[in-house]
Amino acid sequence: MTSIAREKAMRRHASTTAEVVSFSAGALVGAGLALLYAPKTGHEMREKVSDVTDTAMAKMKGMAAEAQEKLNRNLQKGREYAEEKASSFSSTSEEVTEQFH
């Protein structure tokens, strides 16, 4: 790729990135304005935010519990594997020791 073609490609990439960032910023500003001008009382808005927060917390707790369960299962498998290998090693070392005595 020539330096001119590379430069054009970089400009296109920068332009696309700027467009995405601009769109995202506009969407955030629009969402904020919609919340400010929404026909809800402060109490209703706090209640809605509280409900969304509670739902998100419940999902995160569920995901954390699931991850903990998987971790515990894998730790148990690892312990069993290590015990099996230690036992096998112990048996093998005893056999080798007996052969040399």
DSSP file (Angstrom, degrees, kcal/mol; ACC not computed):
  #  RESIDUE AA STRUCTURE BP1 BP2  ACC     N-H-->O    O-->H-N    N-H-->O    O-->H-N    TCO  KAPPA ALPHA  PHI   PSI    X-CA   Y-CA   Z-CA
    1    1 A M              0   0    0      0, 0.0     2,-0.0     0, 0.0     0, 0.0   0.000 360.0 360.0 360.0 132.4    0.0    0.0    0.0
    2    2 A T     >  -     0   0    0      1,-0.1     4,-2.5     4,-0.0     5,-0.2  -0.316 360.0-110.3 -75.6 163.3    1.4    3.4   -0.9
    3    3 A S  H  > S+     0   0    0      1,-0.2     4,-2.2     2,-0.2     5,-0.1   0.843 118.8  52.9 -64.3 -33.2    1.7    6.1    1.6
    4    4 A I  H  > S+     0   0    0      2,-0.2     4,-2.2     1,-0.2    -1,-0.2   0.928 110.8  46.0 -68.0 -44.5   -1.1    8.1   -0.1
    5    5 A A  H  > S+     0   0    0      2,-0.2     4,-2.3     1,-0.2    -2,-0.2   0.900 112.9  50.8 -64.8 -40.2   -3.5    5.2    0.0
    6    6 A R  H  X S+     0   0    0     -4,-2.5     4,-2.3     1,-0.2    -1,-0.2   0.905 109.8  50.4 -62.7 -41.8   -2.5    4.5    3.6
    7    7 A E  H  X S+     0   0    0     -4,-2.2     4,-2.1     2,-0.2    -2,-0.2   0.897 110.3  49.2 -64.3 -41.1   -3.2    8.2    4.5
    8    8 A K  H  X S+     0   0    0     -4,-2.2     4,-2.3     2,-0.2    -1,-0.2   0.904 110.9  50.2 -64.3 -41.5   -6.6    8.1    2.8
    9    9 A A  H  X S+     0   0    0     -4,-2.3     4,-2.4     1,-0.2    -2,-0.2   0.899 110.0  50.4 -63.9 -40.4   -7.5    4.9    4.7
   10   10 A M  H  X S+     0   0    0     -4,-2.3     4,-2.6     2,-0.2    -1,-0.2   0.885 109.9  50.5 -65.0 -38.8   -6.5    6.5    8.0
   11   11 A R  H  X S+     0   0    0     -4,-2.1     4,-2.6     2,-0.2    -2,-0.2   0.908 110.4  49.4 -65.4 -41.6   -8.6    9.6    7.2
   12   12 A R  H  X S+     0   0    0     -4,-2.3     4,-2.6     2,-0.2    -2,-0.2   0.922 112.5  48.1 -62.9 -43.0  -11.6    7.4    6.4
   13   13 A H  H  X S+     0   0    0     -4,-2.4     4,-2.6     2,-0.2    -2,-0.2   0.925 112.8  47.5 -63.2 -45.1  -11.1    5.5    9.7
   14   14 A A  H  X S+     0   0    0     -4,-2.6     4,-2.4     1,-0.2    -1,-0.2   0.892 112.3  50.6 -63.0 -39.9  -10.8    8.7   11.7
   15   15 A S  H  X S+     0   0    0     -4,-2.6     4,-2.1     2,-0.2    -2,-0.2   0.917 111.5  47.0 -65.1 -43.9  -13.9   10.1   10.0
   16   16 A T  H  X S+     0   0    0     -4,-2.6     4,-2.4     2,-0.2    -2,-0.2   0.913 112.3  50.1 -64.1 -42.9  -15.9    7.0   10.8
   17   17 A T  H  X S+     0   0    0     -4,-2.6     4,-2.6     1,-0.2     5,-0.2   0.919 110.3  50.1 -61.3 -44.0  -14.7    6.9   14.4
   18   18 A A  H  X S+     0   0    0     -4,-2.4     4,-2.6     1,-0.2    -1,-0.2   0.885 110.1  51.1 -62.4 -38.9  -15.6   10.6   14.7
   19   19 A E  H  X S+     0   0    0     -4,-2.1     4,-2.6     2,-0.2    -1,-0.2   0.916 111.2  47.2 -65.3 -42.6  -19.1    9.9   13.3
   20   20 A V  H  X S+     0   0    0     -4,-2.4     4,-2.6     2,-0.2    -2,-0.2   0.925 113.8  47.4 -65.2 -44.3  -19.7    7.0   15.8
   21   21 A V  H  X S+     0   0    0     -4,-2.6     4,-2.7     2,-0.2    -2,-0.2   0.920 113.2  48.9 -63.3 -43.2  -18.5    9.1   18.7
   22   22 A S  H  X S+     0   0    0     -4,-2.6     4,-2.4    -5,-0.2    -2,-0.2   0.912 111.8  48.5 -62.7 -43.2  -20.7   12.0   17.6
   23   23 A F  H  X S+     0   0    0     -4,-2.6     4,-2.5     2,-0.2    -2,-0.2   0.931 112.8  48.1 -62.7 -45.3  -23.7    9.8   17.2
   24   24 A S  H  X S+     0   0    0     -4,-2.6     4,-2.4     1,-0.2    -2,-0.2   0.919 111.6  49.3 -62.3 -44.6  -23.2    8.2   20.6
   25   25 A A  H  X S+     0   0    0     -4,-2.7     4,-2.5     1,-0.2    -1,-0.2   0.910 111.8  49.6 -61.6 -41.9  -22.7   11.6   22.3
   26   26 A G  H  X S+     0   0    0     -4,-2.4     4,-2.6     2,-0.2    -2,-0.2   0.892 109.4  51.4 -63.4 -40.2  -25.9   12.9   20.7
   27   27 A A  H  X S+     0   0    0     -4,-2.5     4,-2.5     2,-0.2    -2,-0.2   0.915 111.0  48.2 -63.8 -42.1  -27.8    9.8   21.8
   28   28 A L  H  X S+     0   0    0     -4,-2.4     4,-2.4     2,-0.2    -2,-0.2   0.917 112.4  48.0 -64.4 -43.4  -26.6   10.3   25.4
   29   29 A V  H  X S+     0   0    0     -4,-2.5     4,-2.6     1,-0.2    -2,-0.2   0.919 112.3  50.2 -63.0 -42.5  -27.5   14.0   25.4
   30   30 A G  H  X S+     0   0    0     -4,-2.6     4,-2.4     2,-0.2    -2,-0.2   0.905 110.2  49.2 -62.4 -42.2  -30.9   13.1   23.9
   31   31 A A  H  X S+     0   0    0     -4,-2.5     4,-2.0     2,-0.2    -1,-0.2   0.913 111.3  50.3 -64.1 -41.6  -31.6   10.5   26.5
   32   32 A G  H  X S+     0   0    0     -4,-2.4     4,-2.2     1,-0.2    -2,-0.2   0.920 111.6  47.4 -62.0 -44.1  -30.6   12.9   29.3
   33   33 A L  H  X S+     0   0    0     -4,-2.6     4,-2.4     1,-0.2    -1,-0.2   0.885 108.6  55.1 -65.1 -37.8  -32.9   15.6   27.9
   34   34 A A  H  X S+     0   0    0     -4,-2.4     4,-0.6     1,-0.2    -1,-0.2   0.901 109.2  47.8 -62.3 -39.4  -35.7   13.1   27.6
   35   35 A L  H >< S+     0   0    0     -4,-2.0     3,-0.5     1,-0.2    -1,-0.2   0.904 111.8  50.0 -66.3 -40.7  -35.3   12.2   31.3
   36   36 A L  H 3< S+     0   0    0     -4,-2.2    -2,-0.2     1,-0.2    -1,-0.2   0.881 119.1  36.5 -65.7 -37.6  -35.3   15.9   32.3
   37   37 A Y  H 3< S+     0   0    0     -4,-2.4    -1,-0.2    -5,-0.1    -2,-0.2   0.349  85.9 124.1 -99.6   6.6  -38.4   16.7   30.3
   38   38 A A  S << S-     0   0    0     -4,-0.6     2,-2.5    -3,-0.5    -3,-0.0  -0.425  72.1-117.6 -66.8 140.0  -40.3   13.5   30.9
   39   39 A P  S    S+     0   0    0      0, 0.0     2,-0.4     0, 0.0    -1,-0.1  -0.314  75.7 115.7 -79.3  60.9  -43.7   14.1   32.5
   40   40 A K        -     0   0    0     -2,-2.5     2,-0.1    -5,-0.2    -2,-0.0  -0.952  64.8-118.6-127.1 149.1  -42.9   12.2   35.7
   41   41 A T     >  -     0   0    0     -2,-0.4     4,-2.4     1,-0.1     5,-0.2  -0.347  33.0-106.5 -76.6 165.8  -42.6   13.5   39.2
   42   42 A G  H  > S+     0   0    0      1,-0.2     4,-2.7     2,-0.2     5,-0.2   0.880 122.1  53.6 -58.8 -38.8  -39.4   13.2   41.1
   43   43 A H  H  > S+     0   0    0      2,-0.2     4,-2.4     1,-0.2    -1,-0.2   0.931 109.2  47.3 -62.9 -46.1  -40.8   10.4   43.2
   44   44 A E  H  > S+     0   0    0      2,-0.2     4,-2.4     1,-0.2    -2,-0.2   0.907 113.0  49.1 -61.9 -41.5  -41.8    8.4   40.1
   45   45 A M  H  X S+     0   0    0     -4,-2.4     4,-2.7     2,-0.2     5,-0.2   0.923 111.5  48.3 -65.7 -44.2  -38.4    8.9   38.5
   46   46 A R  H  X S+     0   0    0     -4,-2.7     4,-2.4     1,-0.2    -1,-0.2   0.888 111.6  51.3 -62.1 -38.3  -36.6    7.8   41.7
   47   47 A E  H  X S+     0   0    0     -4,-2.4     4,-2.5     2,-0.2    -2,-0.2   0.912 110.6  47.8 -65.2 -42.4  -38.8    4.8   41.9
   48   48 A K  H  X S+     0   0    0     -4,-2.4     4,-2.5     2,-0.2     5,-0.2   0.931 112.8  47.9 -64.7 -45.6  -38.0    3.9   38.3
   49   49 A V  H  X S+     0   0    0     -4,-2.7     4,-2.5     1,-0.2    -2,-0.2   0.901 112.0  51.2 -61.0 -40.5  -34.3    4.3   38.9
   50   50 A S  H  X S+     0   0    0     -4,-2.4     4,-2.8    -5,-0.2    -2,-0.2   0.911 109.7  49.3 -63.4 -43.1  -34.6    2.2   42.0
   51   51 A D  H  X S+     0   0    0     -4,-2.5     4,-2.4     2,-0.2    -2,-0.2   0.924 112.5  47.2 -62.4 -45.0  -36.4   -0.6   40.1
   52   52 A V  H  X S+     0   0    0     -4,-2.5     4,-2.4     1,-0.2    -2,-0.2   0.909 113.5  48.8 -63.7 -41.6  -33.8   -0.6   37.4
   53   53 A T  H  X S+     0   0    0     -4,-2.5     4,-2.6    -5,-0.2    -2,-0.2   0.916 110.8  50.0 -64.4 -43.9  -31.0   -0.7   39.9
   54   54 A D  H  X S+     0   0    0     -4,-2.8     4,-2.4     2,-0.2    -2,-0.2   0.908 111.2  49.2 -61.6 -42.2  -32.6   -3.5   41.9
   55   55 A T  H  X S+     0   0    0     -4,-2.4     4,-2.2     2,-0.2    -2,-0.2   0.922 112.1  48.0 -62.9 -44.7  -33.1   -5.5   38.7
   56   56 A A  H  X S+     0   0    0     -4,-2.4     4,-2.4     1,-0.2    -2,-0.2   0.905 111.9  49.9 -63.6 -41.4  -29.4   -5.0   37.7
   57   57 A M  H  X S+     0   0    0     -4,-2.6     4,-2.6     2,-0.2    -1,-0.2   0.906 109.4  51.4 -63.9 -41.6  -28.2   -5.9   41.2
   58   58 A A  H  X S+     0   0    0     -4,-2.4     4,-2.3     2,-0.2    -1,-0.2   0.914 111.0  48.1 -62.1 -42.7  -30.3   -9.1   41.2
   59   59 A K  H  X S+     0   0    0     -4,-2.2     4,-2.4     2,-0.2    -2,-0.2   0.918 112.2  48.9 -63.7 -43.4  -28.8  -10.1   37.8
   60   60 A M  H  X S+     0   0    0     -4,-2.4     4,-2.5     2,-0.2    -2,-0.2   0.895 110.7  50.6 -64.6 -39.8  -25.3   -9.4   39.0
   61   61 A K  H  X S+     0   0    0     -4,-2.6     4,-2.5     2,-0.2    -1,-0.2   0.910 111.0  49.4 -63.8 -41.2  -25.9  -11.4   42.2
   62   62 A G  H  X S+     0   0    0     -4,-2.3     4,-2.3     2,-0.2    -2,-0.2   0.913 112.2  47.3 -62.6 -43.1  -27.2  -14.3   40.2
   63   63 A M  H  X S+     0   0    0     -4,-2.4     4,-2.4     2,-0.2    -2,-0.2   0.890 112.1  50.4 -66.0 -39.0  -24.2  -14.1   37.9
   64   64 A A  H  X S+     0   0    0     -4,-2.5     4,-2.4     2,-0.2    -2,-0.2   0.907 110.8  48.9 -65.4 -41.8  -21.8  -14.0   40.8
   65   65 A A  H  X S+     0   0    0     -4,-2.5     4,-2.4     2,-0.2    -2,-0.2   0.910 111.8  49.2 -63.9 -42.0  -23.4  -17.0   42.5
   66   66 A E  H  X S+     0   0    0     -4,-2.3     4,-2.3     2,-0.2    -2,-0.2   0.913 111.6  48.6 -63.5 -43.0  -23.2  -18.9   39.2
   67   67 A A  H  X S+     0   0    0     -4,-2.4     4,-2.5     1,-0.2    -2,-0.2   0.898 110.5  51.7 -64.1 -40.0  -19.5  -18.0   38.8
   68   68 A Q  H  X S+     0   0    0     -4,-2.4     4,-2.7     2,-0.2    -2,-0.2   0.907 109.4  50.2 -62.9 -42.3  -18.9  -19.1   42.4
   69   69 A E  H  X S+     0   0    0     -4,-2.4     4,-2.5     2,-0.2    -2,-0.2   0.926 111.7  47.4 -62.1 -45.5  -20.5  -22.4   41.8
   70   70 A K  H  X S+     0   0    0     -4,-2.3     4,-2.6     2,-0.2     5,-0.2   0.917 112.3  50.3 -62.0 -43.0  -18.5  -23.0   38.7
   71   71 A L  H  X S+     0   0    0     -4,-2.5     4,-2.6     1,-0.2    -2,-0.2   0.929 111.0  48.3 -61.1 -46.2  -15.3  -22.0   40.5
   72   72 A N  H  X S+     0   0    0     -4,-2.7     4,-2.4     2,-0.2    -1,-0.2   0.904 111.6  49.9 -62.2 -41.9  -16.1  -24.4   43.4
   73   73 A R  H  X S+     0   0    0     -4,-2.5     4,-2.4     1,-0.2    -2,-0.2   0.926 113.2  46.3 -61.6 -44.5  -16.8  -27.3   41.0
   74   74 A N  H  X S+     0   0    0     -4,-2.6     4,-2.4     2,-0.2    -2,-0.2   0.877 111.3  51.7 -67.9 -36.8  -13.6  -26.7   39.1
   75   75 A L  H  X S+     0   0    0     -4,-2.6     4,-2.6     2,-0.2    -1,-0.2   0.914 110.2  49.3 -63.5 -41.8  -11.6  -26.4   42.4
   76   76 A Q  H  X S+     0   0    0     -4,-2.4     4,-2.7     2,-0.2    -2,-0.2   0.921 110.8  49.4 -63.9 -43.4  -13.1  -29.7   43.6
   77   77 A K  H  X S+     0   0    0     -4,-2.4     4,-2.5     1,-0.2    -1,-0.2   0.908 111.3  50.6 -60.3 -41.2  -12.2  -31.4   40.2
   78   78 A G  H  X S+     0   0    0     -4,-2.4     4,-2.6     2,-0.2    -2,-0.2   0.904 110.3  48.9 -64.1 -42.1   -8.7  -30.0   40.6
   79   79 A R  H  X S+     0   0    0     -4,-2.6     4,-2.9     2,-0.2     5,-0.2   0.933 112.0  48.5 -62.2 -46.2   -8.3  -31.3   44.2
   80   80 A E  H  X S+     0   0    0     -4,-2.7     4,-2.4     1,-0.2    -2,-0.2   0.913 112.7  48.2 -61.3 -42.7   -9.6  -34.8   43.1
   81   81 A Y  H  X S+     0   0    0     -4,-2.5     4,-2.5     2,-0.2    -1,-0.2   0.920 112.5  48.3 -63.4 -44.2   -7.1  -34.8   40.2
   82   82 A A  H  X S+     0   0    0     -4,-2.6     4,-2.6     2,-0.2    -2,-0.2   0.909 112.2  48.9 -64.3 -42.1   -4.2  -33.7   42.4
   83   83 A E  H  X S+     0   0    0     -4,-2.9     4,-2.5     2,-0.2    -1,-0.2   0.914 111.5  50.1 -63.1 -41.8   -5.1  -36.3   45.0
   84   84 A E  H  X S+     0   0    0     -4,-2.4     4,-2.4    -5,-0.2    -2,-0.2   0.924 113.5  44.9 -61.8 -45.2   -5.3  -39.0   42.3
   85   85 A K  H  X S+     0   0    0     -4,-2.5     4,-2.7     2,-0.2    -2,-0.2   0.880 112.6  51.4 -68.8 -37.5   -1.9  -38.0   40.8
   86   86 A A  H  X S+     0   0    0     -4,-2.6     4,-2.5     2,-0.2    -2,-0.2   0.912 111.8  47.4 -64.5 -41.8   -0.3  -37.8   44.3
   87   87 A S  H  X S+     0   0    0     -4,-2.5     4,-2.5     2,-0.2    -2,-0.2   0.922 113.1  48.2 -64.4 -44.2   -1.6  -41.3   45.1
   88   88 A S  H  X S+     0   0    0     -4,-2.4     4,-2.4     2,-0.2    -2,-0.2   0.911 112.7  48.6 -62.3 -43.1   -0.4  -42.6   41.8
   89   89 A F  H  X S+     0   0    0     -4,-2.7     4,-2.8     2,-0.2    -2,-0.2   0.905 110.6  51.3 -63.5 -41.9    3.0  -41.0   42.3
   90   90 A S  H  X S+     0   0    0     -4,-2.5     4,-2.1     2,-0.2    -2,-0.2   0.922 111.4  47.2 -62.3 -44.9    3.2  -42.4   45.8
   91   91 A S  H  X S+     0   0    0     -4,-2.5     4,-2.1     1,-0.2    -2,-0.2   0.919 113.5  48.2 -62.5 -44.0    2.5  -45.9   44.6
   92   92 A T  H  X S+     0   0    0     -4,-2.4     4,-2.3     1,-0.2    -2,-0.2   0.902 110.9  50.2 -64.5 -41.7    5.0  -45.6   41.8
   93   93 A S  H  X S+     0   0    0     -4,-2.8     4,-2.4     1,-0.2    -1,-0.2   0.879 109.7  51.2 -67.1 -35.7    7.7  -44.3   44.1
   94   94 A E  H  X S+     0   0    0     -4,-2.1     4,-2.4     2,-0.2    -1,-0.2   0.905 110.1  49.9 -64.9 -40.9    7.1  -47.2   46.5
   95   95 A E  H  X S+     0   0    0     -4,-2.1     4,-1.8     2,-0.2    -2,-0.2   0.913 112.4  46.7 -63.1 -43.0    7.4  -49.7   43.7
   96   96 A V  H  X S+     0   0    0     -4,-2.3     4,-1.3     2,-0.2    -2,-0.2   0.906 111.4  51.5 -66.2 -41.9   10.6  -48.2   42.5
   97   97 A T  H  X S+     0   0    0     -4,-2.4     4,-0.6     1,-0.2     3,-0.3   0.908 109.7  50.1 -61.9 -42.3   12.0  -48.1   46.0
   98   98 A E  H >< S+     0   0    0     -4,-2.4     3,-0.6     1,-0.2    -1,-0.2   0.850 106.2  56.1 -64.7 -35.1   11.2  -51.8   46.5
   99   99 A Q  H 3< S+     0   0    0     -4,-1.8    -1,-0.2     1,-0.2    -2,-0.2   0.833 108.8  46.5 -66.7 -32.0   12.9  -52.7   43.2
  100  100 A F  H 3<        0   0    0     -4,-1.3    -1,-0.2    -3,-0.3    -2,-0.2   0.512 360.0 360.0 -90.7  -5.6   16.2  -51.1   44.4
  101  101 A H    <<        0   0    0     -3,-0.6    -1,-0.2    -4,-0.6    -2,-0.2   0.427 360.0 360.0-100.2 360.0   16.2  -52.7   47.9
